[in-house]
């Protein structure tokens, strides 16, 4: 990391949130905008004067940016927050490289990096379309890893990186096999990175939520399941995550029920967890057409 120390940054800083068009990502963007405007406080959250929100759906990003400007704008020039939108598919070639180049051109450090973009698929592994399964790995694991690498030289002492993992990352789950495996990777990678980057003064935190009230279930089931039962508030999830990250914790499980589930999975072991999920936690899914199934 000696090369990182040679970069001289200008005043200010950038906060980046991927997967910001809805759910947890949009909530993180709102929390950060509120903090920048002085309306919310989170210990250890670095100061920044630009908020970059990233997702594939440009119309959603534009609406969110307009909302944030209307809600948190201020006449105090010293507290003016610049909000930029980037409609990008993070698994497309050079998308993250291009975004990192744009950040480098500002001359400002990346003070906050929240890697939230990701998705899952419900259903048996052998039944669900292979491209959708591989797409999860590309976005949940590869793109997140690339983002940490691309932005590493732009992080500075005091910067905060939050990688969104999942409660599913603590145990294998039948019927949710690839998603749980990708989130196990995110959790493991994040904790290891937190150890490596501690000497640079950079904090890395893994958020491990259970079911959150968002569009996740609709995407994972291809419209068969509109919402998860008893989904928790995305705003509560992100607020508690920022508080735990500010305390220097390597990961957080924001809700008591989720903590209990995590400890239960440890007690019963990975084999039982996978079997239990496969038999008793069956998630609805859209059966693909025969031509979409692997032979």
C-alpha positions in Angstrom: 0.0 0.0 0.0 3.0 2.3 -0.3 1.7 3.7 -3.6 -1.5 4.8 -1.8 0.4 7.1 0.5 1.9 9.0 -2.4 -1.5 10.4 -3.5 -2.2 14.0 -2.3 -5.9 14.6 -2.0 -7.9 17.8 -2.1 -10.3 19.0 0.6 -13.6 17.2 0.9 -14.4 13.6 0.0 -16.7 11.2 -1.8 -19.3 8.7 -0.4 -20.3 6.0 -2.9 -23.3 3.7 -2.5 -23.9 0.9 -5.1 -27.3 -0.7 -5.6 -28.8 2.6 -4.5 -32.0 2.5 -6.5 -34.1 0.9 -3.8 -34.1 -1.0 -0.5 -31.0 -1.0 1.7 -29.0 1.0 -0.9 -31.5 3.8 -1.1 -31.7 3.9 2.7 -28.0 4.1 3.0 -28.0 7.1 0.6 -30.7 8.8 2.7 -28.8 8.2 5.9 -25.6 9.6 4.5 -27.3 12.7 3.0 -28.9 13.3 6.4 -25.6 13.0 8.1 -23.9 15.4 5.7 -26.7 17.9 6.4 -26.2 17.6 10.1 -29.6 16.1 10.7 -28.3 12.7 11.8 -25.1 11.8 13.6 -23.1 8.6 13.4 -19.9 8.4 15.4 -16.9 7.7 13.2 -18.6 8.6 10.0 -16.1 10.5 7.8 -16.9 13.9 6.4 -17.6 14.1 2.7 -19.1 16.7 0.3 -20.1 14.4 -2.6 -22.5 11.5 -2.6 -22.4 9.2 -5.6 -25.3 6.8 -6.0 -24.9 3.9 -8.4 -27.4 1.4 -9.9 -28.6 0.1 -13.2 -32.0 2.0 -13.0 -31.2 5.6 -13.9 -34.7 6.8 -13.5 -34.8 5.5 -9.9 -31.5 7.2 -9.2 -32.7 10.5 -10.6 -35.8 10.4 -8.5 -33.7 9.6 -5.4 -31.3 12.4 -6.1 -34.1 14.9 -6.5 -35.6 13.7 -3.2 -32.3 14.0 -1.3 -31.7 17.5 -2.7 -35.2 18.7 -1.7 -35.0 17.1 1.8 -31.4 17.9 2.7 -30.3 20.9 0.7 -29.0 23.9 2.6 -28.0 27.5 1.9 -24.8 27.0 3.9 -22.2 26.7 1.2 -19.9 24.9 3.6 -22.4 22.1 4.0 -23.6 21.9 0.4 -23.7 18.2 -0.7 -23.1 17.4 -4.3 -25.1 14.4 -5.4 -24.1 12.5 -8.6 -25.9 9.6 -10.2 -24.3 6.8 -12.2 -26.5 4.4 -14.1 -24.1 1.4 -14.4 -24.3 -2.3 -14.6 -21.4 -3.2 -12.3 -20.7 -6.5 -14.0 -20.3 -4.9 -17.4 -16.6 -4.7 -18.6 -14.8 -1.5 -17.4 -17.8 -0.1 -15.5 -16.0 -0.1 -12.1 -12.7 1.0 -13.7 -14.5 4.0 -15.3 -16.2 4.9 -12.0 -12.9 4.8 -10.1 -11.3 6.9 -12.8 -14.0 9.5 -12.4 -13.4 9.6 -8.6 -9.6 9.9 -9.2 -10.2 12.9 -11.5 -11.9 14.8 -8.7 -8.7 14.7 -6.6 -10.8 13.8 -3.6 -10.5 10.7 -1.4 -13.2 8.2 -1.2 -14.3 8.6 2.4 -17.2 6.1 2.4 -17.7 3.1 0.1 -20.8 1.0 0.5 -20.9 -2.1 -1.7 -24.6 -3.0 -1.6 -25.4 -4.1 -5.1 -26.4 -7.7 -5.3 -29.3 -10.2 -5.8 -30.4 -13.7 -5.0 -32.5 -16.5 -6.6 -35.0 -18.8 -4.9 -35.3 -22.4 -5.8 -33.3 -25.7 -6.2 -29.9 -25.2 -7.8 -30.4 -27.7 -10.6 -33.7 -26.1 -11.6 -32.9 -22.4 -11.6 -31.4 -20.9 -14.8 -27.6 -21.2 -14.7 -26.9 -17.7 -16.0 -28.9 -16.2 -13.1 -26.9 -18.3 -10.7 -23.6 -17.3 -12.2 -24.8 -13.7 -12.3 -25.1 -13.7 -8.5 -21.5 -14.7 -8.2 -20.4 -12.0 -10.6 -22.3 -9.2 -8.9 -22.3 -10.3 -5.2 -18.6 -11.5 -5.2 -16.6 -10.4 -8.2 -17.9 -6.9 -8.6 -17.7 -6.2 -4.8 -14.1 -7.5 -4.8 -13.2 -5.4 -7.8 -14.8 -2.3 -6.2 -12.6 -2.7 -3.1 -9.5 -3.1 -5.3 -10.3 -0.3 -7.7 -11.0 2.2 -4.9 -8.3 1.0 -2.6 -5.8 3.7 -3.7 -8.4 6.4 -3.2 -9.2 5.4 0.3 -7.5 7.4 3.1 -7.0 7.1 6.8 -10.4 7.3 8.4 -12.3 6.0 5.4 -15.1 3.5 5.9 -16.0 0.5 3.7 -19.3 -1.3 4.2 -19.9 -4.5 2.4 -23.5 -5.8 2.5 -23.4 -9.5 3.3 -26.3 -11.4 4.9 -27.5 -13.5 7.7 -27.4 -16.2 5.1 -23.6 -15.9 5.0 -23.4 -17.8 8.4 -24.8 -21.1 7.2 -25.4 -23.0 3.9 -29.1 -23.0 2.9 -30.8 -25.6 0.7 -33.0 -23.9 -1.9 -30.9 -20.7 -1.6 -27.6 -22.3 -2.2 -25.7 -19.9 -4.4 -26.9 -16.7 -2.7 -25.9 -18.0 0.8 -22.5 -19.1 -0.6 -21.9 -15.7 -2.1 -22.7 -13.9 1.1 -20.4 -16.3 3.1 -17.7 -15.1 0.7 -18.6 -11.4 1.3 -18.5 -11.9 5.1 -15.2 -13.8 5.1 -13.6 -11.4 2.7 -14.7 -8.3 4.6 -13.4 -9.5 8.0 -10.1 -10.5 6.4 -9.9 -7.1 4.7 -10.7 -5.3 7.9 -7.6 -7.0 9.4 -5.4 -6.1 6.5 -6.5 -2.5 6.2 -6.4 -1.7 9.9 -2.8 -0.5 9.6 -3.9 2.0 7.0 -6.6 3.4 9.3 -9.4 2.1 7.1 -12.3 0.4 8.6 -14.1 -2.4 6.8 -17.5 -3.6 8.0 -19.9 -6.4 6.9 -23.6 -5.8 7.3 -25.4 -9.1 7.9 -29.2 -8.5 7.7 -32.0 -11.1 7.7 -35.2 -10.4 5.8 -35.6 -6.7 5.0 -38.7 -5.0 3.6 -37.4 -4.4 0.1 -37.7 -5.6 -3.5 -35.3 -8.5 -2.9 -38.0 -11.2 -2.7 -39.7 -10.0 -5.8 -36.5 -10.3 -7.8 -35.4 -13.6 -6.2 -38.7 -15.2 -6.9 -39.2 -13.5 -10.3 -42.4 -11.9 -9.1 -43.9 -14.9 -7.4 -43.3 -13.5 -4.0 -43.7 -9.7 -3.7 -42.5 -9.3 -0.1 -40.9 -11.4 2.6 -43.1 -12.0 5.7 -42.2 -9.8 8.6 -39.5 -8.0 6.7 -37.7 -5.5 8.8 -37.2 -1.8 8.1 -34.4 -0.9 5.7 -34.0 2.4 7.5 -33.5 0.7 10.9 -31.1 -1.8 9.4 -28.9 0.9 7.9 -29.0 3.2 10.9 -27.9 0.4 13.2 -25.2 -0.7 10.8 -23.7 2.8 10.7 -23.7 2.9 14.5 -21.9 -0.5 14.7 -19.4 0.4 12.0 -18.6 3.6 13.8 -17.7 1.6 16.9 -15.1 -0.3 14.8 -17.0 -3.6 14.7 -16.0 -5.9 11.8 -19.6 -7.0 11.2 -23.1 -6.3 12.5 -26.4 -8.2 12.8 -28.8 -5.3 13.5 -31.8 -7.2 14.9 -32.1 -9.5 18.0 -34.1 -12.1 16.1 -31.4 -12.3 13.5 -28.7 -12.7 16.2 -30.7 -15.6 17.7 -30.9 -17.3 14.3 -27.2 -16.9 13.8 -26.3 -18.6 17.1 -28.9 -21.3 16.4 -27.2 -22.1 13.1 -23.8 -22.4 14.9 -25.3 -24.8 17.5 -26.9 -27.1 15.0 -24.1 -27.0 12.4 -24.0 -26.4 8.7 -25.4 -29.8 7.5 -28.6 -29.4 9.7 -28.9 -25.8 8.7 -28.9 -26.7 5.0 -31.4 -29.5 5.4 -33.7 -27.5 7.6 -33.8 -24.6 5.1 -34.4 -27.1 2.2 -37.3 -28.7 4.0 -39.0 -26.1 6.1 -38.0 -22.7 4.7 -39.0 -23.4 1.1 -39.1 -20.1 -0.8 -41.5 -19.7 -3.7 -39.9 -19.4 -7.1 -40.8 -19.3 -10.8 -40.1 -22.6 -12.5 -38.2 -21.8 -15.7 -39.3 -23.1 -19.1 -37.8 -26.4 -20.1 -35.5 -24.7 -22.7 -34.0 -22.6 -19.9 -33.1 -25.6 -17.7 -29.8 -27.3 -17.9 -29.8 -30.8 -19.3 
